């Protein structure tokens, strides 16, 4: 069965929460295999989502914590 983007995103998040850098090799190892191309493409979208979420959180904190 092929890996889904959701599975790869979830694994990357779980690794991050454990303090493990979600590199291509680490995610692939945690998943037990998979295509480097598939995992790499999904990791790009996951990393972009992390950056976007950080920007949103910073903006919210700025709005509600501004003196």
WORARA-V720767 format. One record per residue. N is the residue number from 1. RES is the residue in one letter. SS is DSSP state (alpha for helix, beta for strand, coil for the rest). PSI is psi in radians with two decimals (NA if undefined). OMEGA is omega in whole degrees, 0 to 359 (* if undefined). Layout:
n: [N N]
res: [RES RES]
ss: [SS SS]
psi: [PSI PSI]
omega: [OMEGA OMEGA]
//
This chain:
n: [1 2 3 4 5 6 7 8 9 10 11 12 13 14 15 16 17 18 19 20 21 22 23 24 25 26 27 28 29 30 31 32 33 34 35 36 37 38 39 40 41 42 43 44 45 46 47 48 49 50 51 52 53 54 55 56 57 58 59 60 61 62 63 64 65 66 67]
res: [X X X X X X X X X X X X X X X X X X X X X X X X X X X X X X X X X X X X X X X X X X X X X X X X X X X X X X X X X X X X X X X X X X X]
ss: [coil coil coil coil alpha alpha alpha alpha alpha alpha alpha alpha alpha alpha alpha alpha alpha coil coil coil coil coil coil alpha alpha alpha alpha alpha alpha alpha alpha coil coil coil coil alpha alpha alpha alpha alpha alpha alpha alpha alpha alpha alpha alpha alpha alpha alpha alpha alpha alpha alpha alpha alpha alpha alpha alpha alpha alpha alpha alpha alpha alpha coil coil]
psi: [2.40 2.58 2.55 2.78 -0.68 -0.72 -0.72 -0.75 -0.77 -0.75 -0.74 -0.73 -0.76 -0.73 -0.77 -0.76 -0.43 0.01 0.29 2.28 2.17 1.17 2.92 -0.81 -0.73 -0.73 -0.77 -0.73 -0.78 -0.56 -0.29 0.31 -2.98 2.84 2.30 -0.65 -0.84 -0.81 -0.75 -0.76 -0.72 -0.64 -0.63 -0.79 -0.61 -0.79 -0.68 -0.71 -0.65 -0.75 -0.76 -0.76 -0.68 -0.72 -0.76 -0.80 -0.71 -0.70 -0.79 -0.78 -0.67 -0.79 -0.78 -0.23 0.06 2.28 NA]
omega: [181 177 175 176 181 178 181 178 181 180 178 179 179 177 180 180 177 180 180 179 183 177 178 181 180 179 180 179 180 179 182 179 180 181 177 180 180 181 181 180 179 178 177 181 178 180 178 178 178 178 180 179 179 178 179 179 178 179 179 178 179 182 187 182 182 181 *]
//
